Amino acid sequence: RLKEPEEIELVRLIAQCPGEIVAAAERCEPAGLTHYVYAVATQFHKFYNAHKVMVADEALMQARLSLCAATRTVIANMLALLKISAPEHM
């Protein structure tokens, strides 16, 4: 269901998460994680501005909600690895 360029790019970035962690650990460069999480957040912003999540097509809405949840998980995990607290609510 996710076919838009912003969705595909966000999925691609999320899929890179394990590799980014391994690469940062191998290079002993935690800054790589900050660059990665910034890229994920930036791409999520592009996706969210370009497309409505709550749409009439139930399957598409569920796919986009799952993408939002996956993004939240990745960002939370990266911040936890960096020992940065994240608010539960804004």
Sequence and secondary structure as in RCSB ss.txt:
>XXXX:A:sequence
RLKEPEEIELVRLIAQCPGEIVAAAERCEPAGLTHYVYAVATQFHKFYNAHKVMVADEALMQARLSLCAATRTVI
ANMLALLKISAPEHM
>XXXX:A:secstr
   SHHHHHHHHHHHTHHHHHHHHHHHT THHHHHHHHHHHHHHHHHHHHS SS S HHHHHHHHHHHHHHHHHH
HHHHHHTT    S  
